[in-house]
Amino acid sequence: PEFSENKIQIQNLPATENTASFEVQQPVSETAPATNELTIPLETLLRYFYLAGVLVALLLFIRNIIQIFLLSRKAKVQQMEGYRLLIVYREVPSFTFGRFVIISQTDYDAHGQAILAHEQAHVRQNHFVDLLLLELVRTIHWFNPAVYALIGDMKEIHEFQADEQTLHSGIDAKQYQLLIIQKGVGPRRFALANSFNHCQIKKRITMMNKSKTSKAWRWKVATFLPLLALLLMAFGETGENEPLE
């Protein structure tokens, strides 16, 4: 075939406003982080969790006070020496709340003297103040197990002290221990109170028997020492009066 000698010349024409330009654009990657994600720091979560625990502990504290207040509204009030006696007709364990002693009518009729002597000891020693301070500490340190152990130990010490004063008031020890065993299976309803049924039975009876054993031992020692002195004096005089050989 024959080709003409005319050559096609390609000229770069200047771009005009009407010239359409096509540009190939690379697809935009969608790896940019989303701006609407919600992120909460761990410190903030822990703070909210602690405040929620404080709120729950505070609500339980207020609930206990409200329960005692509602119970006292239906009680028969008697002004006693140093405290107020509230006799209720419901079957509730006897307990002390501040300067108030709450007891059921059944317990008052059957064992009023012993129970009131016990609860009166709580009132005289202001055990309510100790429990109130510990309840406030538990509200703030609700996550600390040592606080709960401290409250339990404090209530046990209160019961030991009240038992000791009850026996000193003239209550028969055996009858009182039988009463503790009888009432020890009762419910524990109010945390902010010194309940007659609170402490463990075995520990309370053991402490009372230790106290009696210690007193008996002191009396034995007090009786034995004068006898020992008399025996020493008798042997000393016998040795001095013997004639020398």
FENSUL-V7995 format. One record per residue. N is the residue number from 0. RES is the residue in three letters. NEAR is the number of other ideal C-beta (glycine too) atoms within 12 Angstrom. Layout:
n:N res:RES near:NEAR
n:N res:RES near:NEAR
This chain:
n:0 res:PRO near:3
n:1 res:GLU near:4
n:2 res:PHE near:7
n:3 res:SER near:7
n:4 res:GLU near:6
n:5 res:ASN near:6
n:6 res:LYS near:7
n:7 res:ILE near:8
n:8 res:GLN near:7
n:9 res:ILE near:6
n:10 res:GLN near:6
n:11 res:ASN near:7
n:12 res:LEU near:9
n:13 res:PRO near:8
n:14 res:ALA near:9
n:15 res:THR near:8
n:16 res:GLU near:7
n:17 res:ASN near:8
n:18 res:THR near:10
n:19 res:ALA near:8
n:20 res:SER near:9
n:21 res:PHE near:6
n:22 res:GLU near:6
n:23 res:VAL near:6
n:24 res:GLN near:6
n:25 res:GLN near:6
n:26 res:PRO near:7
n:27 res:VAL near:7
n:28 res:SER near:6
n:29 res:GLU near:7
n:30 res:THR near:7
n:31 res:ALA near:8
n:32 res:PRO near:8
n:33 res:ALA near:9
n:34 res:THR near:7
n:35 res:ASN near:6
n:36 res:GLU near:8
n:37 res:LEU near:8
n:38 res:THR near:11
n:39 res:ILE near:12
n:40 res:PRO near:10
n:41 res:LEU near:10
n:42 res:GLU near:10
n:43 res:THR near:13
n:44 res:LEU near:13
n:45 res:LEU near:14
n:46 res:ARG near:14
n:47 res:TYR near:15
n:48 res:PHE near:17
n:49 res:TYR near:20
n:50 res:LEU near:18
n:51 res:ALA near:16
n:52 res:GLY near:21
n:53 res:VAL near:22
n:54 res:LEU near:17
n:55 res:VAL near:18
n:56 res:ALA near:27
n:57 res:LEU near:20
n:58 res:LEU near:16
n:59 res:LEU near:21
n:60 res:PHE near:27
n:61 res:ILE near:18
n:62 res:ARG near:18
n:63 res:ASN near:27
n:64 res:ILE near:22
n:65 res:ILE near:16
n:66 res:GLN near:23
n:67 res:ILE near:31
n:68 res:PHE near:20
n:69 res:LEU near:17
n:70 res:LEU near:28
n:71 res:SER near:29
n:72 res:ARG near:14
n:73 res:LYS near:18
n:74 res:ALA near:26
n:75 res:LYS near:18
n:76 res:VAL near:19
n:77 res:GLN near:18
n:78 res:GLN near:13
n:79 res:MET near:20
n:80 res:GLU near:13
n:81 res:GLY near:20
n:82 res:TYR near:27
n:83 res:ARG near:25
n:84 res:LEU near:31
n:85 res:LEU near:35
n:86 res:ILE near:29
n:87 res:VAL near:28
n:88 res:TYR near:18
n:89 res:ARG near:22
n:90 res:GLU near:17
n:91 res:VAL near:34
n:92 res:PRO near:31
n:93 res:SER near:46
n:94 res:PHE near:45
n:95 res:THR near:43
n:96 res:PHE near:36
n:97 res:GLY near:28
n:98 res:ARG near:25
n:99 res:PHE near:34
n:100 res:VAL near:44
n:101 res:ILE near:46
n:102 res:ILE near:45
n:103 res:SER near:31
n:104 res:GLN near:22
n:105 res:THR near:20
n:106 res:ASP near:34
n:107 res:TYR near:27
n:108 res:ASP near:13
n:109 res:ALA near:17
n:110 res:HIS near:28
n:111 res:GLY near:26
n:112 res:GLN near:22
n:113 res:ALA near:34
n:114 res:ILE near:41
n:115 res:LEU near:33
n:116 res:ALA near:33
n:117 res:HIS near:47
n:118 res:GLU near:48
n:119 res:GLN near:34
n:120 res:ALA near:32
n:121 res:HIS near:43
n:122 res:VAL near:32
n:123 res:ARG near:25
n:124 res:GLN near:25
n:125 res:ASN near:20
n:126 res:HIS near:36
n:127 res:PHE near:30
n:128 res:VAL near:21
n:129 res:ASP near:24
n:130 res:LEU near:34
n:131 res:LEU near:24
n:132 res:LEU near:19
n:133 res:LEU near:30
n:134 res:GLU near:31
n:135 res:LEU near:20
n:136 res:VAL near:22
n:137 res:ARG near:32
n:138 res:THR near:29
n:139 res:ILE near:20
n:140 res:HIS near:21
n:141 res:TRP near:27
n:142 res:PHE near:19
n:143 res:ASN near:18
n:144 res:PRO near:12
n:145 res:ALA near:15
n:146 res:VAL near:22
n:147 res:TYR near:20
n:148 res:ALA near:15
n:149 res:LEU near:21
n:150 res:ILE near:30
n:151 res:GLY near:23
n:152 res:ASP near:19
n:153 res:MET near:29
n:154 res:LYS near:37
n:155 res:GLU near:25
n:156 res:ILE near:26
n:157 res:HIS near:37
n:158 res:GLU near:38
n:159 res:PHE near:32
n:160 res:GLN near:28
n:161 res:ALA near:42
n:162 res:ASP near:40
n:163 res:GLU near:28
n:164 res:GLN near:26
n:165 res:THR near:36
n:166 res:LEU near:30
n:167 res:HIS near:21
n:168 res:SER near:22
n:169 res:GLY near:13
n:170 res:ILE near:29
n:171 res:ASP near:17
n:172 res:ALA near:26
n:173 res:LYS near:16
n:174 res:GLN near:20
n:175 res:TYR near:33
n:176 res:GLN near:26
n:177 res:LEU near:17
n:178 res:LEU near:31
n:179 res:ILE near:39
n:180 res:ILE near:18
n:181 res:GLN near:20
n:182 res:LYS near:34
n:183 res:GLY near:24
n:184 res:VAL near:12
n:185 res:GLY near:24
n:186 res:PRO near:17
n:187 res:ARG near:24
n:188 res:ARG near:24
n:189 res:PHE near:36
n:190 res:ALA near:30
n:191 res:LEU near:37
n:192 res:ALA near:36
n:193 res:ASN near:46
n:194 res:SER near:37
n:195 res:PHE near:46
n:196 res:ASN near:32
n:197 res:HIS near:40
n:198 res:CYS near:32
n:199 res:GLN near:21
n:200 res:ILE near:25
n:201 res:LYS near:15
n:202 res:LYS near:22
n:203 res:ARG near:36
n:204 res:ILE near:26
n:205 res:THR near:19
n:206 res:MET near:27
n:207 res:MET near:33
n:208 res:ASN near:21
n:209 res:LYS near:17
n:210 res:SER near:23
n:211 res:LYS near:22
n:212 res:THR near:15
n:213 res:SER near:15
n:214 res:LYS near:18
n:215 res:ALA near:14
n:216 res:TRP near:14
n:217 res:ARG near:14
n:218 res:TRP near:13
n:219 res:LYS near:15
n:220 res:VAL near:14
n:221 res:ALA near:14
n:222 res:THR near:14
n:223 res:PHE near:14
n:224 res:LEU near:14
n:225 res:PRO near:13
n:226 res:LEU near:14
n:227 res:LEU near:15
n:228 res:ALA near:14
n:229 res:LEU near:14
n:230 res:LEU near:14
n:231 res:LEU near:14
n:232 res:MET near:14
n:233 res:ALA near:14
n:234 res:PHE near:14
n:235 res:GLY near:13
n:236 res:GLU near:12
n:237 res:THR near:11
n:238 res:GLY near:12
n:239 res:GLU near:11
n:240 res:ASN near:10
n:241 res:GLU near:10
n:242 res:PRO near:6
n:243 res:LEU near:6
n:244 res:GLU near:3
